[in-house]
Amino acid sequence: MKFTLICIVSAALLTLGLLRATFAAAPQPSPYPISWEFKFQHDLPKRIVVDIPGKDTPVAYWYLTYTVTNNTDEERAFLPLFEMVTKEGNVIHSDKAIPKKVFDTIKDHEKKQFLEPWTKVGGELRLGEDQAKDGVAIWEEPSPRMGKFSIYASGFSGEAVTLKDDDGKVMNDKDGNPIILRKTLQLNYHIRGDEVYPGEDDVNVNPEQWVMR
């Protein structure tokens, strides 16, 4: 019995050590600037319900409006990518099969004259505050009870790292392409009370942070 207990404890400690080593080895963004970075300002995510032609009932969507400004030393390509991660761990890319009426409704609701959809906001970003772009990321609501969720925003920094194994060999994905992690802003949210009044409670902000993703 004592020997079995020792084995179990040893195995647990070994697993914990491996987990710590894994987390310690995970790339982290540089604490000081090592590449270009756009100025990124964003609002709280919001929920909106839209009547969609052909649908029997209105459809709920979540969206995040933002402003991006190029204050770097030259004009650069802006290629934004937004992903929502639900409390279940599902990853949902923004702006997938979103009807045009949804964007038009959001633009009218926000009263932002220069708001652009995902299909138009990307491209060359000129220098200066007067050349800033207003964009929006949109998702069809994955669940009426959102609870905790995160939004990952990338394309705002040039910092990136190619993953390598312990032998210094470049790691590839399932398609054989090098795995490249980019500096990404992780935005965390929690809708308290969502289990009781789904879609009606305030969105609360948890700490946000830069990660490599």
Secondary structure, 3 states (H helix, E strand, C coil): CHHHHHHHHHHHHHHHHHHHHHHHHCCCCCCCCCCCECEEEECCCEEEEECCCCCCCCEEEEEEEEEEEECCCCCEEECCEEEEECCCCCEEECCCCCCHHHHHHHHHHHCCCCEECHHHHCEEECECHHHCEEEEEEEECCCCCCCEEEEEEECCECCEEECECCCCCECECCCCCECEEEEEEEEEEECCCCCCCCCCCCCEEEEEEEEEC
